[in-house]
Amino acid sequence: VNRLHGKPERSLADLRRALSLDPNHYRAINDLGLVLERLGAKKEALEAYRRALAVNPFLDDAREGVEALAREVEGQDI
């Protein structure tokens, strides 16, 4: 709810609580990536998106997050 209302700092606590109860809740992991990206923590957001994909490889939002951040965070191979 806090994420939807534009309160990313508050939503971090909510998401971390949800993940402490269910570490494989792929929607919460994906939402964590969205919030971290919004807060400028791109490396952590990329890790969250990859973790969400490890749990649910069919999660389009997470795949798009990885595609958007991977080159920026990790650079481009030659």
Phi and psi in radians as a Rosetta constraint file:
Dihedral C 1 N 2 CA 2 C 2 CIRCULARHARMONIC -1.097 0.35
Dihedral N 2 CA 2 C 2 N 3 CIRCULARHARMONIC -0.633 0.35
Dihedral C 2 N 3 CA 3 C 3 CIRCULARHARMONIC -1.111 0.35
Dihedral N 3 CA 3 C 3 N 4 CIRCULARHARMONIC -0.747 0.35
Dihedral C 3 N 4 CA 4 C 4 CIRCULARHARMONIC -1.179 0.35
Dihedral N 4 CA 4 C 4 N 5 CIRCULARHARMONIC -0.464 0.35
Dihedral C 4 N 5 CA 5 C 5 CIRCULARHARMONIC -1.625 0.35
Dihedral N 5 CA 5 C 5 N 6 CIRCULARHARMONIC 0.203 0.35
Dihedral C 5 N 6 CA 6 C 6 CIRCULARHARMONIC 1.295 0.35
Dihedral N 6 CA 6 C 6 N 7 CIRCULARHARMONIC 0.535 0.35
Dihedral C 6 N 7 CA 7 C 7 CIRCULARHARMONIC -2.061 0.35
Dihedral N 7 CA 7 C 7 N 8 CIRCULARHARMONIC 1.287 0.35
Dihedral C 7 N 8 CA 8 C 8 CIRCULARHARMONIC -1.102 0.35
Dihedral N 8 CA 8 C 8 N 9 CIRCULARHARMONIC -0.605 0.35
Dihedral C 8 N 9 CA 9 C 9 CIRCULARHARMONIC -1.123 0.35
Dihedral N 9 CA 9 C 9 N 10 CIRCULARHARMONIC -0.737 0.35
Dihedral C 9 N 10 CA 10 C 10 CIRCULARHARMONIC -1.196 0.35
Dihedral N 10 CA 10 C 10 N 11 CIRCULARHARMONIC -0.614 0.35
Dihedral C 10 N 11 CA 11 C 11 CIRCULARHARMONIC -1.204 0.35
Dihedral N 11 CA 11 C 11 N 12 CIRCULARHARMONIC -0.455 0.35
Dihedral C 11 N 12 CA 12 C 12 CIRCULARHARMONIC -1.019 0.35
Dihedral N 12 CA 12 C 12 N 13 CIRCULARHARMONIC -0.793 0.35
Dihedral C 12 N 13 CA 13 C 13 CIRCULARHARMONIC -1.097 0.35
Dihedral N 13 CA 13 C 13 N 14 CIRCULARHARMONIC -0.740 0.35
Dihedral C 13 N 14 CA 14 C 14 CIRCULARHARMONIC -1.075 0.35
Dihedral N 14 CA 14 C 14 N 15 CIRCULARHARMONIC -0.792 0.35
Dihedral C 14 N 15 CA 15 C 15 CIRCULARHARMONIC -1.177 0.35
Dihedral N 15 CA 15 C 15 N 16 CIRCULARHARMONIC -0.704 0.35
Dihedral C 15 N 16 CA 16 C 16 CIRCULARHARMONIC -1.143 0.35
Dihedral N 16 CA 16 C 16 N 17 CIRCULARHARMONIC -0.628 0.35
Dihedral C 16 N 17 CA 17 C 17 CIRCULARHARMONIC -1.135 0.35
Dihedral N 17 CA 17 C 17 N 18 CIRCULARHARMONIC -0.798 0.35
Dihedral C 17 N 18 CA 18 C 18 CIRCULARHARMONIC -1.053 0.35
Dihedral N 18 CA 18 C 18 N 19 CIRCULARHARMONIC -0.716 0.35
Dihedral C 18 N 19 CA 19 C 19 CIRCULARHARMONIC -1.276 0.35
Dihedral N 19 CA 19 C 19 N 20 CIRCULARHARMONIC -0.414 0.35
Dihedral C 19 N 20 CA 20 C 20 CIRCULARHARMONIC -1.233 0.35
Dihedral N 20 CA 20 C 20 N 21 CIRCULARHARMONIC -0.496 0.35
Dihedral C 20 N 21 CA 21 C 21 CIRCULARHARMONIC -1.451 0.35
Dihedral N 21 CA 21 C 21 N 22 CIRCULARHARMONIC -0.630 0.35
Dihedral C 21 N 22 CA 22 C 22 CIRCULARHARMONIC -2.489 0.35
Dihedral N 22 CA 22 C 22 N 23 CIRCULARHARMONIC 1.586 0.35
Dihedral C 22 N 23 CA 23 C 23 CIRCULARHARMONIC -1.082 0.35
Dihedral N 23 CA 23 C 23 N 24 CIRCULARHARMONIC -0.294 0.35
Dihedral C 23 N 24 CA 24 C 24 CIRCULARHARMONIC -1.834 0.35
Dihedral N 24 CA 24 C 24 N 25 CIRCULARHARMONIC 0.323 0.35
Dihedral C 24 N 25 CA 25 C 25 CIRCULARHARMONIC -1.298 0.35
Dihedral N 25 CA 25 C 25 N 26 CIRCULARHARMONIC 1.639 0.35
Dihedral C 25 N 26 CA 26 C 26 CIRCULARHARMONIC -1.107 0.35
Dihedral N 26 CA 26 C 26 N 27 CIRCULARHARMONIC -0.522 0.35
Dihedral C 26 N 27 CA 27 C 27 CIRCULARHARMONIC -1.170 0.35
Dihedral N 27 CA 27 C 27 N 28 CIRCULARHARMONIC -0.733 0.35
Dihedral C 27 N 28 CA 28 C 28 CIRCULARHARMONIC -1.162 0.35
Dihedral N 28 CA 28 C 28 N 29 CIRCULARHARMONIC -0.670 0.35
Dihedral C 28 N 29 CA 29 C 29 CIRCULARHARMONIC -1.124 0.35
Dihedral N 29 CA 29 C 29 N 30 CIRCULARHARMONIC -0.765 0.35
Dihedral C 29 N 30 CA 30 C 30 CIRCULARHARMONIC -1.097 0.35
Dihedral N 30 CA 30 C 30 N 31 CIRCULARHARMONIC -0.770 0.35
Dihedral C 30 N 31 CA 31 C 31 CIRCULARHARMONIC -1.108 0.35
Dihedral N 31 CA 31 C 31 N 32 CIRCULARHARMONIC -0.604 0.35
Dihedral C 31 N 32 CA 32 C 32 CIRCULARHARMONIC -1.059 0.35
Dihedral N 32 CA 32 C 32 N 33 CIRCULARHARMONIC -0.735 0.35
Dihedral C 32 N 33 CA 33 C 33 CIRCULARHARMONIC -1.057 0.35
Dihedral N 33 CA 33 C 33 N 34 CIRCULARHARMONIC -0.758 0.35
Dihedral C 33 N 34 CA 34 C 34 CIRCULARHARMONIC -1.061 0.35
Dihedral N 34 CA 34 C 34 N 35 CIRCULARHARMONIC -0.783 0.35
Dihedral C 34 N 35 CA 35 C 35 CIRCULARHARMONIC -1.170 0.35
Dihedral N 35 CA 35 C 35 N 36 CIRCULARHARMONIC -0.785 0.35
Dihedral C 35 N 36 CA 36 C 36 CIRCULARHARMONIC -1.082 0.35
Dihedral N 36 CA 36 C 36 N 37 CIRCULARHARMONIC -0.696 0.35
Dihedral C 36 N 37 CA 37 C 37 CIRCULARHARMONIC -1.102 0.35
Dihedral N 37 CA 37 C 37 N 38 CIRCULARHARMONIC -0.760 0.35
Dihedral C 37 N 38 CA 38 C 38 CIRCULARHARMONIC -1.067 0.35
Dihedral N 38 CA 38 C 38 N 39 CIRCULARHARMONIC -0.602 0.35
Dihedral C 38 N 39 CA 39 C 39 CIRCULARHARMONIC -1.447 0.35
Dihedral N 39 CA 39 C 39 N 40 CIRCULARHARMONIC -0.052 0.35
Dihedral C 39 N 40 CA 40 C 40 CIRCULARHARMONIC 1.596 0.35
Dihedral N 40 CA 40 C 40 N 41 CIRCULARHARMONIC 0.075 0.35
Dihedral C 40 N 41 CA 41 C 41 CIRCULARHARMONIC -1.563 0.35
Dihedral N 41 CA 41 C 41 N 42 CIRCULARHARMONIC 1.270 0.35
Dihedral C 41 N 42 CA 42 C 42 CIRCULARHARMONIC -1.196 0.35
Dihedral N 42 CA 42 C 42 N 43 CIRCULARHARMONIC -0.661 0.35
Dihedral C 42 N 43 CA 43 C 43 CIRCULARHARMONIC -1.111 0.35
Dihedral N 43 CA 43 C 43 N 44 CIRCULARHARMONIC -0.789 0.35
Dihedral C 43 N 44 CA 44 C 44 CIRCULARHARMONIC -1.171 0.35
Dihedral N 44 CA 44 C 44 N 45 CIRCULARHARMONIC -0.633 0.35
Dihedral C 44 N 45 CA 45 C 45 CIRCULARHARMONIC -1.103 0.35
Dihedral N 45 CA 45 C 45 N 46 CIRCULARHARMONIC -0.768 0.35
Dihedral C 45 N 46 CA 46 C 46 CIRCULARHARMONIC -1.053 0.35
Dihedral N 46 CA 46 C 46 N 47 CIRCULARHARMONIC -0.738 0.35
Dihedral C 46 N 47 CA 47 C 47 CIRCULARHARMONIC -1.076 0.35
Dihedral N 47 CA 47 C 47 N 48 CIRCULARHARMONIC -0.721 0.35
Dihedral C 47 N 48 CA 48 C 48 CIRCULARHARMONIC -1.134 0.35
Dihedral N 48 CA 48 C 48 N 49 CIRCULARHARMONIC -0.773 0.35
Dihedral C 48 N 49 CA 49 C 49 CIRCULARHARMONIC -1.059 0.35
Dihedral N 49 CA 49 C 49 N 50 CIRCULARHARMONIC -0.737 0.35
Dihedral C 49 N 50 CA 50 C 50 CIRCULARHARMONIC -1.155 0.35
Dihedral N 50 CA 50 C 50 N 51 CIRCULARHARMONIC -0.652 0.35
Dihedral C 50 N 51 CA 51 C 51 CIRCULARHARMONIC -1.132 0.35
Dihedral N 51 CA 51 C 51 N 52 CIRCULARHARMONIC -0.711 0.35
Dihedral C 51 N 52 CA 52 C 52 CIRCULARHARMONIC -1.085 0.35
Dihedral N 52 CA 52 C 52 N 53 CIRCULARHARMONIC -0.721 0.35
Dihedral C 52 N 53 CA 53 C 53 CIRCULARHARMONIC -1.172 0.35
Dihedral N 53 CA 53 C 53 N 54 CIRCULARHARMONIC -0.524 0.35
Dihedral C 53 N 54 CA 54 C 54 CIRCULARHARMONIC -1.162 0.35
Dihedral N 54 CA 54 C 54 N 55 CIRCULARHARMONIC -0.563 0.35
Dihedral C 54 N 55 CA 55 C 55 CIRCULARHARMONIC -1.448 0.35
Dihedral N 55 CA 55 C 55 N 56 CIRCULARHARMONIC -0.721 0.35
Dihedral C 55 N 56 CA 56 C 56 CIRCULARHARMONIC -2.383 0.35
Dihedral N 56 CA 56 C 56 N 57 CIRCULARHARMONIC 1.671 0.35
Dihedral C 56 N 57 CA 57 C 57 CIRCULARHARMONIC -1.186 0.35
Dihedral N 57 CA 57 C 57 N 58 CIRCULARHARMONIC -0.096 0.35
Dihedral C 57 N 58 CA 58 C 58 CIRCULARHARMONIC -1.781 0.35
Dihedral N 58 CA 58 C 58 N 59 CIRCULARHARMONIC 0.246 0.35
Dihedral C 58 N 59 CA 59 C 59 CIRCULARHARMONIC -1.472 0.35
Dihedral N 59 CA 59 C 59 N 60 CIRCULARHARMONIC 1.768 0.35
Dihedral C 59 N 60 CA 60 C 60 CIRCULARHARMONIC -1.090 0.35
Dihedral N 60 CA 60 C 60 N 61 CIRCULARHARMONIC -0.680 0.35
Dihedral C 60 N 61 CA 61 C 61 CIRCULARHARMONIC -1.033 0.35
Dihedral N 61 CA 61 C 61 N 62 CIRCULARHARMONIC -0.765 0.35
Dihedral C 61 N 62 CA 62 C 62 CIRCULARHARMONIC -1.183 0.35
Dihedral N 62 CA 62 C 62 N 63 CIRCULARHARMONIC -0.702 0.35
Dihedral C 62 N 63 CA 63 C 63 CIRCULARHARMONIC -1.085 0.35
Dihedral N 63 CA 63 C 63 N 64 CIRCULARHARMONIC -0.735 0.35
Dihedral C 63 N 64 CA 64 C 64 CIRCULARHARMONIC -1.137 0.35
Dihedral N 64 CA 64 C 64 N 65 CIRCULARHARMONIC -0.650 0.35
Dihedral C 64 N 65 CA 65 C 65 CIRCULARHARMONIC -1.108 0.35
Dihedral N 65 CA 65 C 65 N 66 CIRCULARHARMONIC -0.739 0.35
Dihedral C 65 N 66 CA 66 C 66 CIRCULARHARMONIC -1.115 0.35
Dihedral N 66 CA 66 C 66 N 67 CIRCULARHARMONIC -0.789 0.35
Dihedral C 66 N 67 CA 67 C 67 CIRCULARHARMONIC -1.073 0.35
Dihedral N 67 CA 67 C 67 N 68 CIRCULARHARMONIC -0.673 0.35
Dihedral C 67 N 68 CA 68 C 68 CIRCULARHARMONIC -1.277 0.35
Dihedral N 68 CA 68 C 68 N 69 CIRCULARHARMONIC -0.600 0.35
Dihedral C 68 N 69 CA 69 C 69 CIRCULARHARMONIC -1.752 0.35
Dihedral N 69 CA 69 C 69 N 70 CIRCULARHARMONIC -0.452 0.35
Dihedral C 69 N 70 CA 70 C 70 CIRCULARHARMONIC -0.990 0.35
Dihedral N 70 CA 70 C 70 N 71 CIRCULARHARMONIC -0.860 0.35
Dihedral C 70 N 71 CA 71 C 71 CIRCULARHARMONIC -1.151 0.35
Dihedral N 71 CA 71 C 71 N 72 CIRCULARHARMONIC -0.703 0.35
Dihedral C 71 N 72 CA 72 C 72 CIRCULARHARMONIC -1.155 0.35
Dihedral N 72 CA 72 C 72 N 73 CIRCULARHARMONIC -0.747 0.35
Dihedral C 72 N 73 CA 73 C 73 CIRCULARHARMONIC -1.406 0.35
Dihedral N 73 CA 73 C 73 N 74 CIRCULARHARMONIC -0.748 0.35
Dihedral C 73 N 74 CA 74 C 74 CIRCULARHARMONIC -1.752 0.35
Dihedral N 74 CA 74 C 74 N 75 CIRCULARHARMONIC -0.147 0.35
Dihedral C 74 N 75 CA 75 C 75 CIRCULARHARMONIC 1.487 0.35
Dihedral N 75 CA 75 C 75 N 76 CIRCULARHARMONIC -3.117 0.35
Dihedral C 75 N 76 CA 76 C 76 CIRCULARHARMONIC -2.031 0.35
Dihedral N 76 CA 76 C 76 N 77 CIRCULARHARMONIC 2.316 0.35
Dihedral C 76 N 77 CA 77 C 77 CIRCULARHARMONIC -1.241 0.35
Dihedral N 77 CA 77 C 77 N 78 CIRCULARHARMONIC 2.675 0.35
